[in-house]
Amino acid sequence: NSESSKIILLFGPRQVGKTFLLKKLHKKYKNSKYYNLEFPEHSRIFNVSDEEVFNLLKDSATYIFIDEFYYVENMSHIFKALYDLADLHPEQKVKIFASGSSAIEIHKHLLESMAGRYKKFRIAPLSYIEFSSLKHKYNLKDYLIYGGLPEVYNDQEHPNEKSKQTYLKQILSSYIQKDIKSYINEESISAFNNLIYLLAQEQGQVASVSNLARECRLSESTISKYLDLLEQTFVLYKLNSYAKNLSNELKKSKKYYFYDLGIRNAILSRFVLGKDDNEKGKVWEAFCYHELLNFRNEANTEILFWRTSSKLEIDFIWLKDQIPYPIEVKSKLTKTNIPKAFKTFFKAYQNAPFGIIMNENLDEVVDFYGKTIYFISFENIDELENLLG
């Protein structure tokens, strides 16, 4: 809402389209200015006192668009002053749109002074539903290999497979150089990269800090720090386990997913859809997770997983208003077989209304001990939102 005085903050990983959105809005509004603080010619303008920055923004335009705003140390105080000025003198109102790629830096600014003065919007890679609505030559297989970063499908910039792969590798390299080096000692970069590779290889597998520490030969505190860093730079999503009734459900273990399928494939240097069932399962599971994430309402919905110490497991629990919906991801199915874990789960959580089994080739509805189970093929993944949204 451009009439509101609230600062609009776009956040999310690099290359998801934050700059594109800011520039699009910049062109839409008359009397507007755009700055990208990663550009030396723009950052130089802001290399002055806070008062001079305040006056610059106050007097330059009605609508201000700033990429990577946190590169100016006291920018949150300046934003606050501009917001408060608009309250006192509406005729001097300046509307701020800003973006950021690091939750660590954003959080520092938001804690300082901007409470109640901003609205945050998470920008994610294209979901498959969004991807398939675009008019282009690409299909589901391409999406599973190259992910949902919009730029990768720009045929002028990346006309062939090699170019697409190089682009994704460059994003990885840029991430390490720009977002990570200021938080990790130079000698620790190799160990950090080993952790990233291990997480990519085992994406979606139940993991604990202690197991990761043992695999990477790092302390548990270091692993915890690195995992937090990956989350706060929007590279990794963490899933907690769902545990309410059964005492033998796992509570400390987590599951991790990379924010984009193409980035995960770039980490592994694997840009093919393998025939190995285990690898296919990981890809399809991440694919389904991204779609769930895309239409989740953060106010009343969580995405979790369920696993018992006896290794019964359900890939995702969609928890909406505290009501659980179990979702299992399978690759090829020839029959409407129901996993053993569903029976145990429905017995423990009788308030679960129905279950969903995502798979490659079946679209059917069956009854299972009085509960409805929906088999949905990956191509029809939009049915997930119809059922759960």
C-alpha positions as CSV (number, residue, x, y, z in Angstrom):
1,N,0.0,0.0,0.0
2,S,1.8,3.1,-1.2
3,E,-0.4,5.4,0.9
4,S,0.8,3.9,4.2
5,S,3.8,5.4,5.8
6,K,5.1,2.0,6.8
7,I,8.5,1.0,5.4
8,I,8.2,-2.0,3.0
9,L,11.0,-4.5,3.4
10,L,11.6,-7.2,0.9
11,F,13.9,-10.0,2.2
12,G,15.2,-13.3,0.9
13,P,18.2,-14.9,-0.8
14,R,20.3,-13.4,-3.6
15,Q,18.9,-13.5,-7.1
16,V,15.3,-14.3,-6.3
17,G,14.1,-11.0,-7.8
18,K,14.2,-8.4,-5.1
19,T,16.1,-5.9,-7.2
20,F,13.7,-6.6,-10.2
21,L,10.7,-5.8,-8.0
22,L,12.2,-2.7,-6.6
23,K,13.1,-1.4,-10.1
24,K,9.7,-2.3,-11.4
25,L,8.1,-0.3,-8.6
26,H,10.6,2.5,-9.1
27,K,9.4,2.8,-12.7
28,K,5.8,2.7,-11.7
29,Y,5.9,5.7,-9.3
30,K,6.6,9.2,-10.4
31,N,9.0,11.3,-8.3
32,S,11.0,8.3,-7.2
33,K,14.7,7.4,-6.7
34,Y,16.5,4.0,-6.8
35,Y,19.7,3.2,-5.0
36,N,21.6,-0.1,-4.8
37,L,24.1,0.1,-1.9
38,E,26.3,-2.7,-3.4
39,F,27.1,-0.3,-6.3
40,P,30.1,1.9,-5.4
41,E,28.6,4.9,-7.2
42,H,25.5,4.6,-5.0
43,S,27.2,3.7,-1.8
44,R,29.5,6.7,-2.2
45,I,26.5,9.1,-2.1
46,F,25.6,7.7,1.4
47,N,29.1,7.9,2.7
48,V,28.2,11.1,4.6
49,S,26.8,12.0,8.0
50,D,23.4,10.6,9.1
51,E,21.9,14.0,9.0
52,E,23.0,14.5,5.4
53,V,21.6,11.0,4.4
54,F,18.3,12.0,6.1
55,N,18.1,15.3,4.2
56,L,19.1,13.5,0.9
57,L,16.2,11.0,1.3
58,K,13.8,13.6,2.6
59,D,14.4,16.0,-0.3
60,S,15.2,13.8,-3.3
61,A,11.9,12.1,-4.0
62,T,8.5,10.9,-2.6
63,Y,9.3,7.3,-3.2
64,I,12.7,5.9,-2.3
65,F,13.9,2.4,-3.3
66,I,17.1,1.0,-1.6
67,D,18.7,-2.4,-2.3
68,E,20.7,-3.9,0.5
69,F,19.8,-1.0,2.8
70,Y,21.9,-2.3,5.8
71,Y,25.2,-1.4,4.1
72,V,24.6,2.1,5.7
73,E,25.3,1.6,9.4
74,N,22.6,3.7,10.9
75,M,20.0,3.4,8.1
76,S,17.3,2.1,10.5
77,H,17.5,5.3,12.6
78,I,17.3,7.3,9.4
79,F,14.2,5.3,8.2
80,K,12.7,5.9,11.7
81,A,13.2,9.6,11.5
82,L,11.6,9.7,8.0
83,Y,8.7,7.7,9.2
84,D,8.1,9.9,12.3
85,L,8.5,13.0,10.1
86,A,5.6,11.8,7.9
87,D,3.4,11.4,11.0
88,L,4.1,15.0,12.1
89,H,4.2,16.5,8.7
90,P,2.2,14.5,6.1
91,E,3.1,16.9,3.4
92,Q,6.7,15.8,3.8
93,K,6.0,12.1,3.7
94,V,8.7,9.9,2.1
95,K,7.7,6.3,1.3
96,I,10.6,3.8,1.7
97,F,10.9,0.4,-0.1
98,A,14.1,-1.5,0.9
99,S,15.6,-4.9,0.4
100,G,18.1,-7.2,2.2
101,S,19.7,-10.6,1.6
102,S,21.0,-11.2,5.2
103,A,18.6,-11.7,8.1
104,I,21.5,-11.2,10.5
105,E,22.0,-7.6,9.2
106,I,18.3,-7.0,8.8
107,H,17.6,-8.2,12.3
108,K,20.2,-5.8,13.8
109,H,18.5,-2.9,12.1
110,L,15.0,-3.9,12.9
111,L,15.7,-4.5,16.6
112,E,17.2,-1.0,16.9
113,S,14.4,1.3,16.2
114,M,11.9,0.3,13.6
115,A,9.3,-1.6,15.7
116,G,5.8,-1.0,14.3
117,R,7.1,1.0,11.4
118,Y,7.6,-1.6,8.7
119,K,6.1,-4.6,6.9
120,K,8.2,-7.5,5.8
121,F,7.7,-9.6,2.7
122,R,9.7,-12.8,2.0
123,I,10.6,-13.2,-1.6
124,A,11.3,-16.8,-2.6
125,P,12.4,-18.5,-5.8
126,L,9.6,-19.3,-8.2
127,S,7.4,-22.2,-7.1
128,Y,6.6,-24.8,-9.7
129,I,3.0,-23.5,-9.9
130,E,4.4,-20.0,-10.7
131,F,7.0,-21.4,-13.1
132,S,4.5,-23.4,-15.0
133,S,2.2,-20.4,-15.5
134,L,4.9,-18.6,-17.4
135,K,5.0,-18.8,-21.2
136,H,8.3,-20.5,-21.9
137,K,9.7,-23.7,-23.4
138,Y,10.8,-25.2,-20.0
139,N,9.1,-28.1,-18.2
140,L,9.1,-29.9,-14.9
141,K,12.4,-31.7,-15.6
142,D,14.1,-28.4,-16.2
143,Y,12.7,-27.0,-13.0
144,L,14.0,-30.0,-11.0
145,I,17.5,-29.5,-12.4
146,Y,17.8,-25.7,-12.5
147,G,15.3,-24.6,-9.7
148,G,13.3,-21.5,-9.5
149,L,15.6,-18.6,-9.7
150,P,14.0,-16.4,-12.5
151,E,17.3,-15.3,-14.1
152,V,18.3,-18.9,-15.0
153,Y,15.5,-19.0,-17.6
154,N,16.6,-15.8,-19.3
155,D,17.5,-17.3,-22.7
156,Q,19.4,-14.1,-23.7
157,E,21.7,-14.3,-20.7
158,H,21.8,-18.1,-20.3
159,P,21.0,-19.7,-23.7
160,N,22.3,-23.2,-23.0
161,E,22.8,-25.7,-20.2
162,K,26.5,-24.8,-19.6
163,S,25.6,-21.1,-19.1
164,K,22.8,-22.0,-16.7
165,Q,25.1,-24.2,-14.7
166,T,27.8,-21.5,-14.6
167,Y,25.3,-18.9,-13.4
168,L,24.2,-21.1,-10.5
169,K,27.9,-21.8,-9.6
170,Q,28.6,-18.1,-9.6
171,I,25.7,-17.5,-7.2
172,L,27.3,-20.0,-4.8
173,S,30.7,-18.3,-5.1
174,S,29.2,-14.9,-4.6
175,Y,27.4,-16.1,-1.5
176,I,30.7,-17.3,0.1
177,Q,32.5,-14.1,-0.9
178,K,29.8,-11.6,0.1
179,D,27.7,-13.0,2.8
180,I,29.8,-15.5,4.6
181,K,33.4,-14.2,4.8
182,S,32.5,-11.5,7.3
183,Y,31.2,-14.1,9.7
184,I,33.7,-17.0,9.3
185,N,37.5,-17.0,9.6
186,E,39.3,-17.6,6.3
187,E,40.7,-20.9,7.5
188,S,37.2,-22.1,8.4
189,I,35.7,-21.7,4.8
190,S,36.8,-25.2,3.8
191,A,35.0,-26.8,6.8
192,F,31.9,-24.6,6.1
193,N,31.9,-25.8,2.5
194,N,32.1,-29.4,3.7
195,L,29.0,-28.9,5.8
196,I,27.1,-27.4,2.9
197,Y,28.1,-30.3,0.7
198,L,27.0,-32.9,3.3
199,L,23.7,-31.1,3.8
200,A,23.1,-31.0,0.0
201,Q,23.9,-34.7,-0.3
202,E,21.6,-35.7,2.6
203,Q,18.9,-33.1,2.0
204,G,15.7,-34.0,3.7
205,Q,17.3,-36.7,5.9
206,V,16.7,-36.5,9.6
207,A,19.9,-35.0,11.1
208,S,21.2,-34.0,14.5
209,V,23.9,-31.5,15.4
210,S,25.9,-34.2,17.0
211,N,25.9,-36.4,13.9
212,L,26.8,-33.5,11.6
213,A,29.6,-32.5,14.0
214,R,31.0,-36.1,13.8
215,E,30.7,-36.3,10.0
216,C,32.4,-32.9,9.5
217,R,34.9,-33.2,12.4
218,L,33.8,-30.0,13.9
219,S,32.5,-29.1,17.4
220,E,28.7,-29.1,18.0
221,S,28.8,-25.4,18.8
222,T,30.5,-24.7,15.5
223,I,28.0,-26.8,13.6
224,S,25.1,-24.9,15.4
225,K,26.7,-21.6,14.4
226,Y,27.1,-22.6,10.8
227,L,23.5,-23.9,10.6
228,D,22.2,-20.6,12.1
229,L,24.3,-18.7,9.5
230,L,22.9,-20.7,6.6
231,E,19.3,-20.1,7.9
232,Q,19.9,-16.4,8.4
233,T,21.3,-15.8,5.0
234,F,18.2,-17.5,3.5
235,V,20.1,-20.5,2.1
236,L,18.7,-23.2,4.3
237,Y,15.3,-24.0,5.7
238,K,15.0,-26.0,9.0
239,L,12.2,-28.3,9.8
240,N,11.4,-29.3,13.4
241,S,9.8,-32.6,14.3
242,Y,6.2,-32.8,15.3
243,A,5.8,-34.3,18.8
244,K,2.7,-34.0,21.0
245,N,1.5,-37.4,22.2
246,L,4.0,-40.2,21.8
247,S,6.9,-40.3,24.2
248,N,9.2,-42.0,21.7
249,E,8.9,-39.4,19.0
250,L,12.1,-37.6,18.1
251,K,12.4,-34.1,19.5
252,K,16.0,-32.9,18.9
253,S,16.5,-34.0,15.3
254,K,15.9,-31.6,12.4
255,K,15.5,-31.8,8.6
256,Y,17.1,-29.3,6.3
257,Y,16.3,-28.1,2.7
258,F,18.1,-25.7,0.5
259,Y,16.1,-22.7,-0.7
260,D,16.4,-23.8,-4.3
261,L,16.8,-27.0,-6.2
262,G,19.2,-25.5,-8.7
263,I,21.5,-24.2,-5.9
264,R,21.5,-27.6,-4.3
265,N,22.4,-29.2,-7.6
266,A,25.2,-26.6,-8.1
267,I,26.7,-27.5,-4.7
268,L,26.8,-31.2,-5.7
269,S,27.9,-30.3,-9.3
270,R,25.1,-32.7,-10.4
271,F,22.8,-31.3,-13.1
272,V,21.0,-34.5,-14.1
273,L,18.0,-36.3,-12.8
274,G,19.6,-39.5,-11.5
275,K,17.8,-42.8,-11.8
276,D,18.9,-43.8,-8.2
277,D,15.6,-44.1,-6.2
278,N,17.2,-42.6,-3.1
279,E,18.3,-39.4,-5.0
280,K,15.0,-39.1,-6.9
281,G,13.2,-39.3,-3.5
282,K,15.3,-36.4,-2.1
283,V,14.6,-34.3,-5.2
284,W,10.8,-34.9,-5.1
285,E,10.6,-34.3,-1.4
286,A,12.4,-30.9,-1.7
287,F,10.1,-30.1,-4.7
288,C,7.0,-30.7,-2.5
289,Y,8.5,-28.8,0.4
290,H,9.0,-25.7,-1.7
291,E,5.4,-25.8,-2.9
292,L,4.1,-26.1,0.6
293,L,6.3,-23.2,1.7
294,N,5.0,-21.1,-1.1
295,F,1.4,-21.0,0.1
296,R,2.0,-21.4,3.9
297,N,0.4,-18.7,6.0
298,E,3.0,-18.0,8.7
299,A,0.4,-16.7,11.1
300,N,-1.3,-20.1,11.7
301,T,0.6,-22.7,9.8
302,E,3.8,-24.7,10.4
303,I,5.6,-27.3,8.2
304,L,7.1,-30.1,10.4
305,F,8.1,-33.7,10.0
306,W,7.2,-36.8,12.1
307,R,9.5,-39.6,13.1
308,T,9.5,-42.1,16.0
309,S,12.6,-43.7,17.6
310,S,11.4,-47.0,15.9
311,K,12.0,-45.1,12.6
312,L,8.4,-44.7,11.5
313,E,8.5,-41.5,9.5
314,I,6.2,-39.1,7.6
315,D,7.9,-36.6,5.4
316,F,5.8,-33.5,6.3
317,I,3.2,-32.6,8.8
318,W,1.1,-29.5,7.7
319,L,0.0,-28.1,11.0
320,K,-2.8,-25.6,10.5
321,D,-4.5,-24.1,13.6
322,Q,-2.8,-26.9,15.5
323,I,-4.5,-29.6,13.4
324,P,-2.1,-32.0,11.7
325,Y,-2.2,-33.2,8.1
326,P,0.3,-35.9,7.2
327,I,2.0,-35.7,3.8
328,E,4.2,-38.4,2.4
329,V,6.3,-38.2,-0.8
330,K,6.9,-41.2,-2.9
331,S,8.3,-41.5,-6.4
332,K,6.8,-44.2,-8.6
333,L,3.8,-46.0,-7.3
334,T,1.8,-48.7,-9.1
335,K,-0.7,-49.3,-6.3
336,T,-2.4,-47.1,-3.7
337,N,-0.4,-48.6,-0.9
338,I,-0.6,-46.7,2.4
339,P,2.6,-46.4,4.4
340,K,2.7,-48.1,7.8
341,A,3.5,-44.8,9.5
342,F,0.0,-43.4,8.5
343,K,-1.8,-46.0,10.6
344,T,0.3,-45.3,13.6
345,F,0.0,-41.5,13.1
346,F,-3.8,-41.5,12.7
347,K,-4.1,-43.7,15.8
348,A,-2.0,-41.2,17.8
349,Y,-3.6,-38.1,16.2
350,Q,-7.2,-38.8,15.7
351,N,-7.9,-35.1,14.9
352,A,-5.9,-35.4,11.7
353,P,-8.7,-35.0,9.0
354,F,-7.0,-36.7,6.1
355,G,-3.6,-37.7,4.6
356,I,-1.8,-36.9,1.3
357,I,0.6,-39.1,-0.7
358,M,2.5,-37.2,-3.4
359,N,3.8,-39.4,-6.1
360,E,4.9,-39.5,-9.8
361,N,1.9,-41.2,-11.4
362,L,-1.3,-41.7,-9.3
363,D,-4.2,-39.4,-8.8
364,E,-6.7,-41.3,-6.7
365,V,-8.8,-41.0,-3.5
366,V,-9.0,-44.0,-1.1
367,D,-10.5,-44.7,2.3
368,F,-8.1,-45.8,5.1
369,Y,-9.6,-46.8,8.5
370,G,-12.2,-44.1,8.1
371,K,-9.7,-41.4,6.9
372,T,-9.5,-40.1,3.4
373,I,-6.1,-40.5,1.7
374,Y,-5.4,-38.4,-1.4
375,F,-2.9,-39.6,-3.9
376,I,-1.7,-36.6,-5.9
377,S,0.8,-36.7,-8.8
378,F,3.6,-34.2,-8.9
379,E,2.3,-32.7,-12.1
380,N,-1.0,-31.8,-10.3
381,I,0.8,-30.4,-7.2
382,D,-1.6,-27.4,-7.3
383,E,-4.2,-29.7,-5.8
384,L,-2.1,-29.5,-2.5
385,E,-3.1,-25.9,-2.1
386,N,-6.7,-26.7,-2.9
387,L,-6.8,-29.2,-0.1
388,L,-4.6,-27.4,2.5
389,G,-4.9,-23.7,1.7
